[in-house]
Structure formats: C-alpha cells, structure tokens
Amino acid sequence: MTETLIKDMPQTKTEFKVVQTGDKIHSINKSGKPFHFIDLSYLKDNILFHGWLGYRTNEQIQEVLDGHFIELYEKHKCKNMLINNQEMTGTFAGINDWLGTYFMPKMINMGLKNNAVVLPSNVFAQLAVEDWDEKVGGFTSRNFGNLDEAINWLKSA
C-alpha cells in the first residue's frame, strides 16, 4: 500500500510528519515513532476514530488536534468521536484546560454529540482522562475498558 505524505516535519512546529496509508493517518515524531493515528474506516458509521500512541508532548497534541485532525472533522462532520488511549503513556493533564475551553467547544459547534474514550492502562494517563472529564462538557461522553464496547455504544447513539 502506498504511503502519502500529508505534512512534512518542516511544516510543523513540533517536528513531526503526517502520513496516510490506506484508511490510516499517522503522526510520526522525529525519532520515527507514531504518536497519533486517525482511522478513516469508521466514517461510514459517523465516527471519527483516533488515538494516541506512546508518549507525546502537549504541544504535539495541540498541533495535531488543531491542525489536520480538525480539518478532517470539519470535512466529515461526524457526530461521534472515538478516542483510543489504550497505548498512551505519560500524562496530558497540562493540555486539559485548552481542550476544555478551546478545542472541545469548537468540536461541539461543528456538530459533535457523543464521545467514547477507551481508557489507557497507564495510571498517569488515566488520571489525565479523569481531569479531562471534569473540564469538558456540552456533549455525551463515556469511558470504556475496551474498544468493542466503545464502538458499539457509538453505533447505537
């Protein structure tokens, strides 16, 4: 399958590139490790599915979400979002204020209704999800222990 470069490192502030292979879009850090993905195969179910892999900085989170991610959301206007954090490490609590006051209100204004989060196994990332839950609102959000439960809930929402 052919890999298409969407954004190269010199085009980003936090030194990552964005590539697409089939239905998968990956953000890859300067060490060559993916730290974020978007799976477009769930668009047919009105779900924008994405997730975090390993460690990433708060600046990378902000640049991904307010960059190619929000552009995809605006294009497809899914009412459901699925965030898979199972493979996330480290915390992201430092970005939660930005998520709660800027990013999520923007998503809600574009039509977001439901959000499912698959919880990470990493305790620091779990605490950050709990903090996130307290700072965002205006849509229905549920946390899940596995991906299948989250997908089934969104499909029935």
Secondary structure, 3 states (H helix, E strand, C coil): CCEEEEECHHHCCCCEEEEEECCEEEEEECCCCEEEEEEHHHHHHCEEEEEECECCCHHHHHHHHHHHHHHHHHHHCCCEEEEECCCECCCCHHHHHHHHHHHHHHHHHCCCCEEEEECCCCHHHHHHHHHHHHHCCCCEEEEECCHHHHHHHHHHC
